[in-house]
Amino acid sequence: MTQPKSPPGGQGARAKSNSELGLRLASGLVLAVLALALVKIGSWPFIGLIALASAIVAWEWSGLVGGHIAKPVYALFTGSLICAIALTAAGQGIYGMAVLAGGALLTALTGGFGTGGGWLGAGVLYVGLPATALVWLRMGDASGWLAVLFVFLIVWSTDTGAYITGRYFGGPRLAPRISPHKTWSGAVGGIAISAVIACIFALWLGGTLPLALVLVAILLAIVAELGDLAESAIKRRFQVKDTGTLIPGHGGLLDRVDALLFAAVAAALLAIVRSPCEPAKALLIWP
């Protein structure tokens, strides 16, 4: 006897949704373990990871905003990123910023402002600033890996918390014209879970005021969610659902790190304001 098909929203839809959630969590866990291992092993393996990830994201960004991109333009785009990362790792962050600025301008001019070159040039900064920020935090002082670990944990907990609480509670949409699936309950849940993670991290770390680090986490979580919305707005602008198919359950790498791009820059700016000579300590240690 033939079984009736599950209606929309019924058991079939729920099973598919649960399968997608499991795939999303599994692929995210694999990436997280790899990233954390390279963060802890040493600065240079981490720098290699950032360089490789930047090249992949640059390719996805190019496809997103420009469709087909000429090899010389992509070489200029990626070369600017790699050079800036290398200079920052060598303690020449100022020159790294100069390379990013120059690379953005040259990429825009070479790509042609009337054919998406402006977006390609913006991508140099969109990808390059977070990449150099993470390298700067990692290389800044002996506790650099802890600062990067903290940023990663806050971004991941915000993203996962928002996804789970949003699915469970639902409710009013956060920005329906930009990303119709995001809800206010998800946004609040993501921030709340990141705050819990920050408190646990502070107690484990010691020597810092937990409440202060929780406030830092809330700031980074809000910025991370803005980064997620920003990428959603750009994808909607170019009528693209995902930036790629590299990561099961997530799409492209850019789809996975969109929140991290904004949060990394915010963390670096906070460290610069407090103590640019010891960025990791400035981010984590509060009296």
C-alpha positions in Angstrom: 0.0 0.0 0.0 1.4 3.4 -1.0 2.0 5.7 1.9 0.7 9.3 1.5 3.2 12.0 1.0 4.0 14.2 3.9 2.4 17.6 3.5 4.5 20.7 3.5 5.6 21.4 7.0 4.9 17.9 8.0 7.2 15.0 9.0 9.0 15.0 5.6 9.8 18.7 5.9 10.9 18.3 9.5 13.1 15.4 8.7 14.8 17.4 5.9 15.2 20.3 8.2 16.8 18.2 10.9 19.1 16.6 8.3 20.2 20.0 7.1 20.8 21.1 10.7 22.9 18.0 11.4 24.9 18.6 8.2 25.4 22.2 9.1 26.6 21.4 12.6 28.9 18.5 11.5 30.6 20.6 8.8 30.9 23.5 11.2 32.5 21.3 13.8 35.1 19.9 11.4 36.1 23.5 10.4 36.2 24.6 14.0 38.5 21.8 15.1 40.8 22.4 12.1 40.9 26.2 12.8 41.5 25.8 16.6 44.2 23.3 16.0 46.1 25.6 13.7 45.5 28.5 16.1 47.1 26.6 18.9 49.9 24.8 17.0 51.7 28.1 16.2 51.5 31.4 14.5 52.8 30.4 11.1 50.4 27.5 10.5 47.6 29.9 11.5 48.9 32.5 9.1 48.9 29.9 6.3 45.3 29.1 7.1 44.3 32.8 6.9 46.2 33.2 3.6 44.5 30.2 2.1 41.1 31.1 3.4 41.5 34.7 2.1 42.4 33.4 -1.4 39.2 31.2 -1.4 37.0 34.0 -0.1 38.5 36.4 -2.7 37.5 33.9 -5.4 34.0 33.6 -4.0 33.6 37.3 -3.6 34.7 37.8 -7.2 32.1 35.4 -8.4 29.5 37.0 -6.3 29.9 40.6 -7.4 31.6 40.2 -10.8 30.7 36.9 -12.3 33.6 35.9 -14.4 36.8 37.6 -13.3 40.0 37.9 -15.4 43.0 36.1 -14.1 45.1 39.2 -13.8 42.4 40.9 -11.7 42.1 37.9 -9.4 45.9 37.8 -9.1 46.0 41.4 -8.1 43.1 40.9 -5.7 44.7 37.9 -4.0 48.2 39.2 -4.2 47.2 42.3 -2.3 45.7 40.1 0.4 48.7 37.8 0.8 51.2 40.7 0.8 49.3 42.5 3.5 49.0 39.4 5.6 52.8 38.7 5.3 53.6 42.3 6.2 51.3 42.2 9.2 52.9 38.9 10.3 56.3 40.5 10.0 55.3 43.3 12.3 54.7 45.9 9.6 51.0 46.3 9.9 51.0 49.9 8.7 52.6 48.9 5.4 50.0 46.1 5.3 47.2 48.6 5.5 48.9 50.7 2.7 49.0 47.6 0.5 45.4 46.9 1.1 44.4 50.5 0.2 46.6 50.4 -2.9 45.4 47.0 -3.9 41.8 48.0 -3.5 42.3 51.0 -5.8 44.2 49.0 -8.4 41.8 46.1 -8.4 38.9 48.5 -8.9 40.7 50.3 -11.8 41.8 47.1 -13.4 38.4 45.4 -13.1 36.7 48.4 -14.5 34.3 50.6 -12.4 31.5 50.1 -14.9 31.8 46.3 -14.9 31.9 45.5 -11.2 35.4 46.7 -10.5 34.3 48.9 -7.7 32.8 45.9 -5.9 36.0 43.9 -6.6 38.1 46.7 -5.1 35.8 46.9 -2.0 36.4 43.2 -1.7 40.1 43.7 -1.1 39.2 45.6 2.1 36.2 43.4 3.0 38.5 40.4 3.1 41.8 41.9 3.8 41.0 44.0 6.9 39.6 41.0 8.9 42.5 38.8 7.7 45.2 41.2 8.8 43.3 41.9 12.1 43.3 38.2 13.0 47.0 37.9 12.1 47.8 41.0 14.1 45.9 39.6 17.2 47.7 36.3 16.9 51.2 37.7 16.4 50.8 40.7 18.8 52.0 39.0 22.0 52.4 35.6 23.8 48.7 35.2 24.5 47.7 36.0 20.9 46.3 32.5 20.3 43.9 33.1 23.3 42.6 36.3 21.7 41.9 34.6 18.4 40.3 31.7 20.2 38.0 34.1 22.1 36.9 35.8 18.9 36.3 32.5 17.2 34.3 31.1 20.1 32.1 34.3 20.3 31.4 34.3 16.6 30.6 30.6 16.5 28.5 30.6 19.6 26.5 33.6 18.3 26.0 32.0 14.9 25.0 28.6 16.3 22.9 30.1 19.1 21.0 32.3 16.7 20.3 29.5 14.3 19.0 27.1 17.0 17.0 29.6 19.1 15.6 31.2 15.9 14.4 27.8 14.7 13.0 26.8 18.1 11.2 30.1 19.1 10.6 31.7 15.7 8.7 35.0 16.0 9.0 38.4 14.3 11.6 38.7 11.5 14.7 40.6 12.2 15.2 42.1 8.7 12.7 40.5 6.3 13.8 42.5 3.2 17.4 41.4 3.7 17.2 37.9 5.2 13.7 36.6 5.7 14.7 33.6 7.8 16.4 35.6 10.6 14.3 36.4 13.6 14.6 38.6 16.6 14.5 35.6 18.9 17.5 34.2 17.0 19.4 37.4 17.3 18.8 37.7 21.1 19.5 34.0 21.6 22.8 34.2 19.8 23.9 37.2 21.9 22.8 35.5 25.1 24.7 32.3 24.3 27.8 34.2 23.4 27.6 36.0 26.7 27.5 32.7 28.6 30.5 31.4 26.6 32.4 34.6 27.4 31.7 34.2 31.1 33.0 30.6 31.1 36.0 31.7 29.1 36.8 34.5 31.6 36.6 32.1 34.5 38.8 29.6 32.7 41.3 32.3 31.7 41.5 34.0 35.1 43.0 37.4 35.8 40.2 39.3 34.1 36.8 40.7 35.1 34.1 38.3 33.8 31.5 41.0 33.4 33.8 43.1 31.3 34.6 40.2 29.0 30.9 39.4 28.7 30.3 43.0 27.6 33.0 42.6 25.0 31.4 39.4 23.8 28.0 41.1 23.5 29.6 43.9 21.4 31.3 41.4 19.2 28.2 39.3 18.9 26.2 42.3 17.7 28.8 43.2 15.2 29.0 39.6 14.0 25.2 39.6 13.4 25.6 42.8 11.5 28.3 41.1 9.4 25.9 38.3 8.6 23.2 40.7 7.6 25.6 42.7 5.5 26.6 39.6 3.4 22.9 38.7 3.1 22.2 42.2 1.7 25.0 41.9 -0.8 23.8 38.4 -1.9 20.3 39.8 -2.3 21.8 42.7 -4.3 23.4 40.3 -6.8 20.5 37.8 -6.5 22.7 34.9 -5.3 21.6 32.4 -2.6 25.1 31.0 -1.7 28.6 32.2 -2.5 29.7 28.7 -3.3 29.3 25.0 -2.5 32.6 24.3 -0.7 31.1 23.6 2.7 28.1 21.2 3.1 25.2 22.8 4.9 26.7 26.3 4.6 27.5 27.0 1.0 30.7 28.8 0.3 33.4 29.7 2.8 32.3 33.3 2.6 28.9 32.2 3.8 30.6 30.6 6.8 32.9 33.5 7.8 30.7 36.5 7.0 30.1 37.2 10.7 33.8 36.7 11.6 34.9 39.3 9.0 33.1 42.1 10.9 33.9 40.7 14.4 37.6 40.4 13.8 37.9 44.0 12.7 35.9 45.1 15.8 38.1 43.1 18.1 41.2 44.6 16.6 39.9 48.1 16.8 39.0 47.6 20.5 42.6 46.3 21.1 44.1 49.3 19.3 42.1 51.7 21.4 43.3 50.0 24.7 46.9 49.0 24.0 48.2 48.5 20.4 51.5 47.1 21.8 49.7 44.2 23.5 46.6 43.5 21.5 45.7 40.1 22.9 46.0 41.4 26.5 44.1 44.5 25.6 41.2 42.5 24.3 41.1 39.9 27.1 42.4 41.3 30.3 40.2 43.8 32.1 40.8 45.2 35.6 
